[in-house]
């Protein structure tokens, strides 16, 4: 669920509807402190005035500490955004964090993930939102 920070007429403003959609993410862990996250998000449900968003982002993910299976983390991702209100692509930066919970050696519940994004367009748009999910460890 995301607040697109755009409601039409070329002005950055709070939309009366939140956007819903699907997403996918990949976390690559090289060491305890060196991790990378890549994600894609396609928000096309519950549109207001035909406004939708897509984001494709990648960047560092920093786990804070694991206790009782819970791992809070922070992240800064960079990539691009597209949407019905953008002409082409816009550079996007996302500042976020969340909490993962280890269900088993292979399954992890992404209990909450929150992002505050910045689209480099004129006027600057600041969408924000959260998601939940489940991941499967391949390697």
C-alpha positions in Angstrom: 0.0 0.0 0.0 1.4 3.4 -1.0 0.4 7.0 -0.9 1.4 8.3 -4.4 1.7 12.0 -3.3 0.0 12.9 -6.6 -3.7 13.5 -7.3 -3.5 15.1 -10.7 -3.4 18.6 -12.2 0.5 18.6 -12.2 0.7 19.4 -8.4 2.3 17.2 -5.8 -0.5 16.6 -3.3 -1.9 13.8 -1.2 -4.1 11.5 -3.2 -7.5 10.6 -1.7 -6.8 6.9 -2.5 -3.9 4.7 -1.5 -2.4 2.5 -4.3 -2.2 -1.2 -3.9 -0.2 -3.7 -5.9 2.4 -6.4 -6.1 6.1 -6.4 -5.4 9.1 -8.7 -5.5 12.4 -8.4 -3.7 15.8 -10.1 -3.6 18.2 -9.8 -0.7 21.8 -10.8 -1.4 23.9 -11.3 1.8 27.6 -11.3 1.3 28.6 -10.8 5.0 26.8 -9.9 8.2 27.1 -6.2 7.3 27.4 -6.2 3.5 23.9 -6.8 2.0 22.2 -5.6 -1.1 18.4 -5.4 -1.8 16.7 -5.1 -5.2 13.0 -4.6 -5.5 10.3 -4.0 -8.0 6.9 -2.6 -7.1 3.8 -2.4 -9.4 1.0 -0.4 -7.9 -2.0 -0.5 -10.2 -5.0 -1.3 -7.9 -7.4 1.3 -6.3 -6.2 4.0 -8.6 -7.5 7.6 -8.3 -7.9 9.4 -11.7 -6.0 6.6 -13.4 -2.8 7.3 -11.4 -0.4 4.4 -10.9 3.2 3.8 -10.1 6.0 1.3 -10.8 9.4 1.4 -9.1 12.7 -0.6 -9.7 15.3 0.0 -7.0 18.6 -1.4 -5.7 20.9 -0.5 -2.8 22.5 -1.4 0.5 20.5 -3.1 3.3 21.9 -2.9 6.8 20.7 -5.3 9.4 20.7 -3.8 12.9 20.7 -6.8 15.3 18.9 -10.2 15.4 17.1 -11.1 18.5 14.5 -13.9 19.0 14.3 -14.4 15.2 13.5 -10.7 14.6 15.9 -8.6 12.5 15.3 -4.9 12.1 17.0 -3.3 9.2 17.5 0.0 7.3 18.0 0.6 3.6 18.7 3.2 1.0 17.7 2.2 -2.5 18.2 4.1 -5.8 16.7 3.4 -9.2 13.8 4.6 -11.3 10.1 5.1 -11.2 7.5 5.2 -13.9 3.8 5.9 -13.7 0.8 7.2 -15.6 1.5 10.8 -14.5 5.2 10.7 -15.5 6.5 11.2 -19.0 9.0 8.4 -19.2 11.2 7.5 -16.2 12.2 9.5 -13.1 15.1 8.9 -10.9 13.9 7.6 -7.5 15.6 7.3 -4.1 14.0 5.3 -1.3 14.8 5.6 2.4 13.3 2.8 4.5 13.5 0.0 6.9 11.5 -2.8 8.5 11.6 -6.0 10.4 12.1 -9.6 9.1 11.2 -12.6 11.2 12.9 -16.0 10.6 10.2 -18.6 10.4 12.5 -21.5 9.4 15.9 -21.9 7.9 14.4 -21.3 4.5 11.4 -19.0 5.1 11.4 -15.4 6.4 8.4 -13.2 7.0 8.8 -9.6 6.1 6.6 -8.4 9.0 6.8 -4.8 7.9 8.7 -2.8 5.3 8.3 1.0 5.1 9.7 3.3 2.4 9.7 7.1 2.0 10.6 7.7 -1.7 11.7 10.8 -3.6 11.0 11.2 -7.3 13.3 13.6 -9.0 10.7 15.4 -11.1 9.3 18.9 -11.0 7.6 19.3 -8.6 9.4 16.7 -6.4 7.0 13.9 -5.4 7.4 12.1 -2.1 5.4 8.8 -2.2 5.5 6.6 1.0 4.1 3.3 2.0 4.5 -0.1 3.5 4.4 -3.7 2.5 4.6 -7.2 4.0 5.7 -10.4 2.4 7.4 -13.8 2.6 10.8 -14.8 1.2 12.4 -18.2 0.4 16.1 -18.7 0.8 17.6 -20.3 -2.3 21.3 -20.4 -1.4 
